[in-house]
């Protein structure tokens, strides 16, 4: 479990660095946002699977803006923190 905890601490750290980089990019790189959104959705799918729930109906590709990505990253962190009390 300690390895998983360290992995998710790193995951959150990396997500925050990506958010900071996207925030400083004034052109709102749509491809970067699309890929980051995909990563965040995949994080949610993996947590759903870890919880033993069905993830087949969860989206994996969406077009979302930076504010929604920030919100999704916070939601993922909160959910992973609840699953893996760090």
C-alpha positions in Angstrom: 0.0 0.0 0.0 2.9 2.4 0.7 4.0 2.2 -3.0 0.4 3.0 -4.1 0.3 5.9 -1.7 3.6 7.3 -3.1 2.3 6.8 -6.6 -0.8 8.8 -6.0 1.1 11.5 -4.1 3.2 11.8 -7.3 0.2 11.7 -9.5 -1.4 14.7 -7.7 1.9 16.5 -7.8 2.2 16.0 -11.6 -1.4 17.0 -12.2 -0.8 20.3 -10.3 2.3 21.0 -12.4 0.3 20.4 -15.6 -2.4 22.7 -14.4 0.2 25.4 -13.6 1.8 25.0 -17.1 -1.6 25.2 -18.8 -2.5 28.2 -16.8 0.6 30.1 -18.0 -0.1 29.2 -21.6 -2.3 32.1 -22.7 -3.3 30.5 -26.0 -5.3 27.7 -24.3 -3.7 24.8 -26.2 -6.8 22.7 -27.0 -4.8 19.5 -27.7 -3.0 19.8 -24.4 -6.3 20.3 -22.6 -7.9 17.4 -24.5 -5.1 15.1 -23.5 -5.0 16.2 -19.9 -8.8 15.8 -19.6 -8.3 12.2 -21.0 -5.7 11.5 -18.3 -8.0 12.8 -15.5 -10.9 10.8 -16.8 -8.7 7.7 -16.9 -7.7 8.4 -13.3 -11.4 8.3 -12.4 -11.9 5.1 -14.3 -9.1 3.4 -12.5 -10.4 4.4 -9.1 -13.8 3.1 -10.0 -12.2 -0.2 -10.9 -10.2 -0.3 -7.7 -13.4 0.2 -5.8 -14.9 -2.8 -7.6 -17.4 -0.8 -9.5 -18.4 -0.8 -13.1 -16.6 1.8 -15.2 -17.9 0.9 -18.6 -20.3 3.8 -18.8 -17.7 6.5 -17.8 -16.4 8.8 -20.5 -12.8 8.6 -21.5 -12.6 11.5 -24.1 -14.3 14.8 -23.6 -13.6 18.4 -24.6 -13.1 20.3 -21.4 -11.7 23.7 -20.5 -8.9 24.4 -17.9 -11.4 25.2 -15.1 -13.2 21.9 -15.5 -9.8 20.0 -15.6 -8.8 21.8 -12.4 -12.1 20.8 -10.8 -11.8 17.2 -12.0 -8.2 17.0 -10.6 -9.5 18.2 -7.2 -12.3 15.6 -7.4 -9.9 12.8 -8.3 -7.5 13.8 -5.4 -10.4 13.8 -2.9 -11.6 10.4 -4.1 -8.1 8.9 -4.1 -7.4 10.4 -0.6 -10.6 8.7 0.6 -9.6 5.4 -1.0 -6.0 5.5 0.1 -5.8 7.5 3.4 -2.5 9.2 2.9 
